[in-house]
Amino acid sequence: MDAEQVGEIANDLAGKASDIAGQAGDRIGDAAKSAREMAGNVGEKAYTAGTQAARYTEATVKEQPLLSLIGIAAVGYLFGFLIHSSLSPFAAKAPKSRYLNW
């Protein structure tokens, strides 16, 4: 085997590697395009659902304002309880005493 044959083999291998890399790049590009389209569809669906929820909420508040006010007050009371009450499951635990080990 002389230097010329080694060079031809190296060029052939480099060409094959280049082809494989090009195919991989094409596949990655196709996958990215597909993901972008799917994300766009999901975004449109989320926007539509949010718009419908806002319209429904607006209609409910207009039809039953007192009930809506009571519901909002109940949610506010619940949040206040969760934040400030010592009975809340999210309340900080009292530190253990160094002197009393029960």
N, C-alpha and C positions, 0 to 999 in steps of 0.2 A: 504494500500500500504506500503510495507516495503522497506528497503534500497536496497535490492537485485533487486526488480522490478524497482525502480528508476534508478539504475545503468544500467539495461538492456535497459531501454527506452533511457537513455542518450547515451549509446553505439550505439543503433540503429540510433538515430538522428545524431550522429557523423559520422556514416558510410554513411548515406544518404547525408549529407553535403559534405563529402569527394568525393562521386560519382559525385555530381553536380559540385563541383569545378574541378574535373578531366575532365568532359565533357566540361565545359567552357574553360579550358586550351586547350583542343583539338581543339575547334572551333576557339579560338584565334590563335593558331598555324597554322591552315588551312588558316585563313584569312591573316595572315602575309606571308605565302608562296605564296598565290595568288597575293598579292600586290607586292611582290618581283619579281614574274614572269612578271607581267604587267609593272613594272618599267623597267625591263630588255628589254622588247619589245619596250617600248617607247624610251629608250636610243638607241637601235639599229636603230630605224626609224629616230631619230634625227641625228645620225651619218651619216646614208646613205643620208639623205636630205642635210646635210652640205657638204658632199663630192661631191654630184652632183652639188650643187650651186658653189662650188669652181672650179670644172671642167668647168662649163658653163662660169663663170667669166673669167677664164684663157683663154678659147677659144675666148671669145669676145674681150679681151684686145689684144690678138695676131692678130686677124683679123682687128680690128679697133682701133689702138693705139691712134690716134689723138682724136677721139670721146671720148674714155675713159679718156684721159687727160683733155678734156674740162669738162666732167662730174664730175671728181674729183675736178677740180678747182671750179666749181659751188657749189658743196657741201661744200668745204672749205670756200668759200665766205659767204654762208648762215650761217655756224657755227660762223664765225667771226662777222657777223651782229648780230646774236642772243646774242652773248657774250658781244660785245662792244658798240653797238649802243644804244643811249638814246631812240630811237623809238621802240626798241625791246619790245615785250610783257613781256619779262623776266627781263627787266632793273629795277633797284631799283628806287623806287619813291622818289622824292625830299621831304625832310621834310617840314612840314607846318611851316610857319613863325609865330612867337609869336606876331608880331606887325601888320601884314596885315591879316585881316580876311575877305576875299571876300565872 
